[in-house]
Amino acid sequence: MTAHILYTAWDPENPATQSPFVIEEIIRGRIGFDGLLLSDDLDMEALSGTVPERAARAVAAGCDIALNCWAKLQDMTGIAEMLPAMTPRAAGRLEKALAGTDISLPDMALQAGLLAKRDTLLALAGDRTLATDGARA
């Protein structure tokens, strides 16, 4: 898990979660970590921008998974719209991380069906947003 910490000696402008240098050169390179790398919670207000923007910058920097713990519909919709599909390399890391557990990745046909169902539910949500307490705004 990355941290939303600014390591000025390595990258004076980007917190580790959003720093390609910290992720690729330090974590993946010098440390040699090739496992599944996820961001810390993007809703903790430690990073600038909207939650979807934070997620996009974390994935672009090299995180395999962008973690959003608050599950606000507007944020989740934005994240789904902004993030690309998981790369084959990230999917391989996820599969390796799940090896030896009772959890397995769905087959591609099942995954396509789940994505279609997600998209249908997001379309039904439309422009409706949820207030912070979960009530319809």
C-alpha positions as CSV (number, residue, x, y, z in Angstrom):
1,M,0.0,0.0,0.0
2,T,1.3,3.4,-0.9
3,A,1.3,6.4,1.4
4,H,0.1,9.9,0.8
5,I,3.5,11.2,2.0
6,L,5.7,13.7,0.1
7,Y,9.2,12.3,0.0
8,T,10.9,15.5,-1.1
9,A,14.3,13.8,-1.8
10,W,12.7,11.6,-4.4
11,D,9.8,13.7,-5.7
12,P,9.3,17.2,-4.3
13,E,5.9,17.7,-6.1
14,N,4.0,14.4,-5.8
15,P,3.0,12.3,-2.8
16,A,4.2,8.7,-3.1
17,T,0.7,7.5,-4.1
18,Q,0.9,9.7,-7.2
19,S,4.6,9.7,-7.9
20,P,5.8,7.6,-10.9
21,F,9.3,8.0,-9.6
22,V,8.5,6.7,-6.1
23,I,6.4,3.8,-7.4
24,E,8.6,2.7,-10.4
25,E,12.1,3.6,-9.2
26,I,11.9,3.1,-5.5
27,I,9.1,0.6,-4.8
28,R,9.3,-1.5,-7.9
29,G,13.0,-0.9,-8.7
30,R,15.2,-0.4,-5.6
31,I,13.0,-2.3,-3.2
32,G,12.1,-4.9,-5.9
33,F,8.4,-5.2,-4.9
34,D,6.5,-6.8,-7.8
35,G,3.3,-7.6,-5.9
36,L,-0.1,-6.0,-6.0
37,L,0.3,-2.4,-5.1
38,L,-2.8,-0.4,-4.0
39,S,-3.1,3.1,-2.9
40,D,-4.1,4.1,0.6
41,D,-7.7,5.4,0.9
42,L,-8.2,8.2,-1.6
43,D,-11.0,9.7,0.4
44,M,-8.9,10.7,3.4
45,E,-8.4,14.3,2.1
46,A,-4.6,13.9,2.1
47,L,-4.5,14.5,-1.7
48,S,-5.7,17.3,-3.9
49,G,-8.5,17.0,-6.5
50,T,-11.6,15.0,-6.6
51,V,-11.6,11.4,-5.5
52,P,-11.9,10.2,-9.2
53,E,-8.9,12.5,-10.1
54,R,-6.9,11.2,-7.2
55,A,-7.7,7.6,-8.4
56,A,-6.6,8.4,-11.9
57,R,-3.3,9.9,-10.8
58,A,-2.6,7.0,-8.5
59,V,-3.2,4.4,-11.3
60,A,-1.2,6.5,-13.8
61,A,1.7,6.7,-11.4
62,G,1.8,2.9,-11.1
63,C,-0.7,1.7,-8.4
64,D,-2.5,-1.4,-9.5
65,I,-5.6,-0.6,-7.5
66,A,-7.1,2.7,-6.3
67,L,-8.7,2.2,-2.9
68,N,-11.8,4.2,-2.1
69,C,-13.3,3.3,1.3
70,W,-16.3,5.7,1.6
71,A,-18.3,4.3,-1.3
72,K,-20.1,7.6,-2.2
73,L,-22.0,6.9,-5.4
74,Q,-20.8,10.1,-7.2
75,D,-17.2,9.2,-6.4
76,M,-17.6,5.6,-7.5
77,T,-19.2,6.6,-10.7
78,G,-16.5,9.1,-11.4
79,I,-13.8,6.5,-10.7
80,A,-15.4,4.0,-13.0
81,E,-15.6,6.6,-15.7
82,M,-12.0,7.9,-15.3
83,L,-10.0,4.7,-14.8
84,P,-8.9,2.5,-17.6
85,A,-9.3,-1.3,-17.5
86,M,-6.9,-3.1,-15.2
87,T,-3.7,-3.8,-17.2
88,P,-2.8,-7.5,-17.8
89,R,0.2,-7.0,-15.5
90,A,-1.9,-5.7,-12.7
91,A,-4.4,-8.5,-13.2
92,G,-1.6,-11.0,-13.0
93,R,-0.4,-9.4,-9.7
94,L,-4.0,-9.6,-8.4
95,E,-4.3,-13.2,-9.4
96,K,-1.0,-14.0,-7.7
97,A,-2.1,-12.1,-4.6
98,L,-5.3,-14.2,-4.5
99,A,-3.5,-17.5,-5.0
100,G,-4.0,-19.8,-2.0
101,T,-7.2,-18.1,-0.9
102,D,-10.8,-19.1,-1.5
103,I,-11.2,-16.0,-3.7
104,S,-10.7,-16.3,-7.4
105,L,-11.0,-13.9,-10.3
106,P,-14.1,-14.4,-12.3
107,D,-13.7,-15.8,-15.8
108,M,-13.9,-13.3,-18.6
109,A,-17.5,-14.0,-19.6
110,L,-18.7,-13.6,-16.0
111,Q,-16.6,-10.4,-15.7
112,A,-18.1,-8.9,-18.8
113,G,-21.5,-9.6,-17.5
114,L,-20.7,-8.0,-14.1
115,L,-19.3,-4.9,-15.9
116,A,-22.5,-4.7,-18.0
117,K,-24.6,-4.9,-14.9
118,R,-22.5,-2.2,-13.2
119,D,-22.9,0.0,-16.2
120,T,-26.7,-0.5,-16.2
121,L,-26.9,0.4,-12.5
122,L,-24.7,3.5,-13.0
123,A,-27.0,4.6,-15.9
124,L,-30.0,4.2,-13.7
125,A,-28.4,6.4,-11.1
126,G,-28.1,9.1,-13.8
127,D,-27.4,12.5,-12.3
128,R,-28.8,11.6,-8.9
129,T,-26.3,12.1,-6.1
130,L,-26.2,10.9,-2.6
131,A,-25.7,13.3,0.3
132,T,-22.9,12.4,2.7
133,D,-25.4,10.7,5.1
134,G,-26.6,8.5,2.3
135,A,-30.0,10.2,1.8
136,R,-31.0,11.3,-1.7
137,A,-30.1,14.9,-2.4
